[in-house]
Amino acid sequence: MADPYGWVDNALATIHRAHWHRAVQPLDGLPGPVMTGQGQPLVNFASNDYLGLAGDPRLRAAAIAALQQYGTGSTGSRLLSGHRPLHQQLEQALADLKGTEAALVFSSGYLANIGTITALVGQRDLILSDQYNHASLINGAKLSGATVLNYRHCDPQHLQEQLTQHRTQYRRCLILTDSVFSMDGDLCPLPEILALADDFEAMVLVDEAHGTGVLGATGAGGVEQLGCRGRPLVQMGTLSKALGSLGGYVAGSATLIDLLRNRASSWIYTTALTPAATAAACQAIAIVQAEPERRDRLRAHQQTLAQGLDKVLADPSPQSPLERRLASASPILCIEVKAEVKAAGKNAAMVMALKRRLMAQGLLLSAVRPPTVPISRLRITLMATHTSEHLDQLLGALGEIVAGR
């Protein structure tokens, strides 16, 4: 008889042939701008810890205090035995940060997106989604049972065309977009999206995973930076990036949050966020509000590195495998490998080889390959705690690659 699991080996072989295989690599030490991997120090340009808070002693102290008071686990869902005063404190702090009436904390950002989307729309409804949205938005849309149509990346005109053609055929409509697109670093055209939502009676959900704590005058995120604070919309985000903890949230009107408590399956049927993670996130929000200089340093690093990369890439040798820096308005800076090596997995193999070369020089970057992105790229993420020496080291190593050395 045929082995019913035999296809697994064939599937893995296909992944290897395409140079799409992924594997974990351990890093040692506290989170920070320099960590240890494979026995050597690595300047960390692959972290989402934008403000450098994941290793902050104040977050660790808050987590330890909560652990000693409440234990290691929440022991149940929030509606059963898992609700703690800390959860309510965190939700109030998030609502204050985002300028909304209320907020709801989930056990991960992925769960927040899946639960919220499936609570808001169903089979009689329409979802219009930016083609470069995060996988959690894409999968939440699929799970909802709604009709899902993509619009071209950051293209309000195409979104308007989709709304004009399809909106009247459906009961409700939900527009989904990241505020900061995680694999490019650019921002969505949120004012234009909200204007279209008003014209076509559509809801808007904005994923602020990479904006919270980083963008805006107060660190509230891309919604604040784009001048849309106070507008009716659904704001989702994570606690695991700039806030240095774990979990996700949704912020919005009090009625929206009450509905999610009653309809969001990924909140109702999941064990509540641990006390330690909850307390750490509360402490992180306090730091975000009290220390705007962290965002100032991060923005300065972003400007310095973007200018340095443009200079390095301005006059490449014919042998350079790197092509261009993608436009970015965030601490995420990406460099695509040359398009002519796309065929037969060469694009993916090239970016992995570049990652290994940089790691040998003490630099940790993300190598992002299909199917996550259409063209492989080196993804650089900055931290407020990086130094100018770290940036110089990175620019020097990339300069050698671009020069063909």
C-alpha positions in Angstrom: 0.0 0.0 0.0 1.2 3.5 -0.7 2.4 5.6 2.2 -0.2 8.3 2.9 2.6 10.6 4.1 5.0 9.9 1.3 4.0 13.2 -0.4 5.7 15.1 2.5 9.2 14.1 1.2 8.3 15.2 -2.3 6.9 18.5 -1.1 10.1 19.2 0.8 12.3 18.3 -2.2 10.4 20.8 -4.3 10.9 23.5 -1.6 14.7 22.7 -1.6 14.9 22.9 -5.4 13.3 26.3 -5.4 15.7 27.5 -2.7 12.7 28.3 -0.5 13.6 26.0 2.4 13.5 27.7 5.8 15.1 26.7 9.1 15.5 28.3 12.5 18.9 29.6 13.8 19.4 30.2 17.5 20.6 33.5 18.9 22.0 33.8 22.4 21.8 36.7 24.9 19.4 39.4 25.7 17.6 41.0 22.7 19.6 44.0 21.5 21.7 45.5 18.7 24.4 42.9 19.2 23.6 39.2 19.8 25.5 36.0 19.6 24.9 33.4 16.8 27.0 30.5 15.7 29.5 31.4 18.3 30.2 34.9 17.1 28.8 38.4 17.9 26.4 39.6 15.3 25.2 43.2 14.8 21.4 42.6 14.7 19.7 44.1 11.7 17.0 41.4 11.6 14.9 42.3 14.7 11.5 44.0 15.0 12.6 45.4 18.4 12.6 48.9 16.9 12.9 50.8 20.2 15.3 48.4 21.9 12.8 47.6 24.6 12.7 43.8 24.5 15.9 43.6 26.7 15.1 46.7 28.8 15.6 46.1 32.5 12.3 48.0 33.3 10.3 45.6 31.1 12.0 42.6 32.7 11.3 43.9 36.2 7.7 44.5 35.4 7.4 40.9 34.0 9.1 39.4 37.0 6.8 41.3 39.4 3.7 40.1 37.5 5.0 36.5 37.4 5.5 36.5 41.2 2.1 38.0 41.9 0.0 36.1 39.3 2.1 33.1 38.3 3.3 31.9 34.9 0.0 31.4 33.1 -3.4 33.0 32.9 -5.0 29.5 33.3 -8.0 30.1 31.0 -9.7 32.3 28.5 -10.6 35.8 29.5 -14.3 35.0 29.8 -13.6 32.1 32.1 -10.7 32.2 34.6 -8.1 34.1 32.6 -9.0 37.8 33.2 -6.6 39.7 35.4 -6.5 43.4 36.4 -3.3 43.7 34.3 -5.3 42.9 31.1 -7.7 45.8 31.8 -4.8 48.1 32.6 -3.1 47.3 29.3 -6.3 47.7 27.3 -6.8 51.2 28.8 -3.2 52.1 28.1 -3.6 51.0 24.5 -6.8 53.0 24.1 -5.2 56.1 25.5 -2.2 55.7 23.2 -4.3 55.1 20.1 -6.9 57.8 21.0 -9.8 55.4 20.9 -12.7 54.6 23.3 -11.5 51.0 24.0 -9.1 48.3 23.1 -9.0 44.5 23.4 -5.8 42.4 23.9 -5.3 39.1 22.0 -2.7 36.4 22.6 -1.0 37.3 19.3 -1.3 39.8 16.5 -2.2 36.9 14.1 -5.1 35.9 16.4 -6.2 39.6 16.6 -6.5 39.8 12.8 -8.1 36.5 12.2 -10.6 37.0 15.0 -11.5 40.6 14.1 -12.0 40.0 10.4 -14.2 36.9 10.9 -16.3 38.8 13.4 -16.9 41.8 11.1 -17.7 40.1 7.8 -19.1 36.8 6.4 -20.4 35.1 3.3 -22.7 38.0 2.2 -19.9 40.6 2.4 -16.9 41.9 0.5 -13.3 42.3 1.5 -10.9 44.5 -0.5 -7.3 43.9 0.4 -4.0 45.5 -0.6 -2.1 42.9 -2.5 1.0 43.2 -0.2 -0.9 42.8 3.1 0.5 40.6 5.8 -0.4 36.9 5.8 -2.6 37.2 8.9 -4.8 39.7 7.1 -4.9 37.4 4.0 -5.8 34.3 6.0 -8.3 36.1 8.1 -10.0 37.3 5.0 -10.1 33.7 3.6 -11.5 32.3 6.9 -14.3 34.9 7.0 -16.1 33.4 4.0 -16.5 36.8 2.4 -15.7 37.5 -1.2 -12.1 38.7 -1.3 -10.6 40.9 -4.0 -7.1 42.4 -4.0 -6.4 45.9 -5.2 -3.0 47.0 -6.5 -0.4 47.9 -3.8 -1.1 51.4 -2.4 -3.3 52.2 -5.4 -6.4 54.2 -4.3 -7.6 54.5 -7.9 -7.7 50.8 -8.3 -9.4 50.5 -5.0 -12.0 53.0 -6.2 -12.6 51.0 -9.3 -13.2 47.8 -7.3 -15.6 49.6 -5.0 -17.5 51.1 -7.9 -17.8 47.8 -9.6 -18.6 45.5 -6.7 -19.7 47.4 -3.6 -23.5 47.4 -4.3 -23.6 43.6 -4.6 -22.7 43.0 -1.0 -24.2 43.7 2.5 -21.0 45.0 4.2 -17.6 45.9 2.9 -14.2 45.8 4.7 -11.0 47.4 3.4 -7.8 45.8 4.8 -4.4 47.4 4.7 -1.2 47.4 6.6 -0.1 50.9 7.8 3.6 49.9 7.3 4.2 47.1 4.8 6.6 44.7 6.5 8.5 43.5 3.5 8.9 46.9 1.8 8.8 49.6 4.6 6.4 51.9 2.8 3.2 53.4 4.2 -0.4 53.0 3.0 -2.3 56.0 1.5 -4.7 56.0 4.5 -6.4 59.4 4.0 -7.4 58.4 0.5 -8.6 55.0 1.7 -10.7 56.5 4.4 -12.2 59.0 2.0 -13.3 56.1 -0.3 -14.6 54.2 2.7 -16.9 57.2 3.5 -18.1 57.4 -0.1 -18.9 53.7 -0.4 -20.0 52.9 3.2 -17.1 50.6 3.9 -15.2 49.7 7.1 -11.5 50.0 7.3 -9.1 47.8 9.3 -5.5 49.0 9.5 -2.7 46.7 10.7 -0.3 48.8 12.8 2.1 46.0 13.7 5.1 47.9 12.4 3.8 51.3 13.2 2.8 51.1 16.9 5.5 52.8 19.0 7.5 53.9 16.0 5.5 56.4 13.9 3.6 59.5 14.9 4.3 62.4 17.2 3.4 60.3 20.3 4.3 56.9 18.9 0.7 55.9 18.3 1.5 54.6 14.9 0.9 55.2 11.2 -2.7 56.3 11.7 -1.4 59.2 13.8 1.5 60.0 11.4 -0.9 60.1 8.4 -3.2 62.5 10.1 -6.1 60.1 10.6 -6.3 59.9 14.4 -9.9 60.1 15.6 -11.4 58.8 12.3 -13.8 55.8 12.5 -11.7 52.7 11.7 -10.5 49.5 13.2 -6.9 49.7 14.4 -5.0 46.4 15.0 -1.4 46.1 16.2 1.1 43.9 18.0 2.8 44.1 21.4 5.8 42.0 20.1 7.7 44.5 18.0 8.4 48.1 19.2 6.7 47.3 22.5 9.1 44.4 23.2 6.6 41.9 24.6 4.1 39.4 23.1 0.5 39.6 22.0 -1.8 41.7 19.8 -4.6 44.2 20.2 -7.5 45.9 18.5 -8.5 49.5 19.3 -11.6 51.3 18.3 -15.1 52.3 19.5 -16.5 50.8 22.6 -19.3 49.1 20.6 -16.7 47.5 18.3 -14.7 46.1 21.2 -17.8 44.8 22.9 -18.8 43.0 19.7 -15.3 41.4 19.5 -15.6 40.1 23.0 -18.7 38.3 21.9 -17.8 37.3 18.3 -14.0 37.0 18.0 -13.4 33.3 18.3 -9.6 33.7 18.5 -10.2 35.7 21.7 -13.1 33.8 23.2 -11.5 30.4 22.9 -7.9 31.2 23.6 -6.0 31.3 26.9 -5.4 34.9 28.0 -2.1 36.6 27.5 0.3 35.7 30.3 0.7 38.1 33.2 4.4 38.6 32.5 3.8 39.6 28.8 0.9 41.8 29.8 2.9 43.7 32.5 5.9 44.1 30.1 3.7 45.7 27.4 2.2 48.1 30.0 5.7 49.2 30.9 6.7 49.6 27.3 3.7 51.9 26.6 4.8 54.1 29.5 8.3 54.3 28.1 7.0 55.1 24.6 5.1 58.0 26.0 7.9 59.2 28.4 10.9 58.8 26.1 10.3 60.3 22.6 14.0 60.5 22.1 14.0 56.8 21.3 11.9 57.5 18.2 14.1 60.5 17.4 17.2 58.3 17.4 15.5 55.6 15.3 14.4 58.2 12.7 17.9 59.6 12.6 19.3 56.1 12.0 16.7 55.6 9.3 17.7 58.8 7.4 21.4 58.1 7.8 21.2 54.5 6.5 18.9 55.3 3.6 21.3 58.0 2.4 24.2 55.7 2.9 22.6 52.9 0.9 21.6 55.2 -1.9 25.2 56.3 -2.2 26.5 52.8 -2.1 24.0 51.6 -4.8 24.5 54.7 -7.0 27.5 53.2 -9.0 27.4 49.4 -8.9 29.8 47.2 -10.6 28.5 44.8 -13.3 29.1 42.0 -10.9 26.9 43.4 -8.2 24.0 41.2 -7.3 22.1 44.1 -5.6 19.9 46.3 -7.7 17.9 48.9 -5.8 16.7 50.1 -2.4 12.9 50.1 -2.1 11.1 53.3 -1.1 10.5 53.4 2.6 9.1 55.7 5.3 9.9 53.4 8.2 12.8 51.7 9.9 12.4 48.8 7.4 14.9 49.2 4.5 15.0 46.6 1.8 17.4 46.0 -1.1 16.3 43.8 -4.0 18.6 41.5 -5.8 18.9 41.9 -9.5 15.8 40.8 -11.4 17.8 39.0 -14.1 18.6 36.2 -11.7 15.0 35.4 -10.9 14.8 32.3 -13.1 15.1 28.8 -11.6 15.4 29.9 -8.0 18.7 31.8 -8.7 17.1 34.9 -7.1 16.5 33.1 -3.8 19.8 31.3 -3.9 21.6 34.6 -4.4 20.0 36.4 -1.5 20.8 33.4 0.8 24.4 33.5 -0.2 24.5 37.2 0.5 23.0 36.6 4.0 25.7 34.0 4.7 28.5 36.3 3.5 27.3 39.1 5.7 26.9 36.8 8.7 30.5 35.7 8.3 31.3 39.4 8.7 29.3 39.8 11.9 26.1 41.2 10.4 22.7 39.6 10.7 20.1 40.6 8.1 16.9 38.9 6.9 17.0 37.3 3.5 13.4 37.3 2.2 12.4 35.1 -0.6 9.4 34.0 -2.6 6.6 33.2 -2.0 6.7 35.9 0.7 7.8 38.5 -1.8 7.9 38.4 -5.6 11.7 39.3 -5.8 14.1 38.3 -3.1 15.6 41.0 -1.0 17.9 41.8 1.9 15.6 43.2 4.7 17.3 45.6 7.1 15.5 46.6 10.3 16.8 49.3 12.5 16.8 49.8 16.3 17.0 53.0 18.3 19.9 51.3 20.2 22.1 50.8 17.1 25.2 53.0 17.0 26.7 54.9 14.1 29.5 52.3 14.1 27.0 49.6 13.5 25.6 51.5 10.5 29.1 52.1 9.2 30.0 48.4 9.4 26.9 47.5 7.5 27.4 50.1 4.8 31.0 49.0 4.4 30.1 45.3 3.9 27.4 46.2 1.4 29.7 48.5 -0.4 32.1 45.6 -1.0 29.3 43.5 -2.4 28.1 46.3 -4.7 31.7 46.9 -5.9 31.9 43.2 -6.9 34.7 42.4 -4.4 
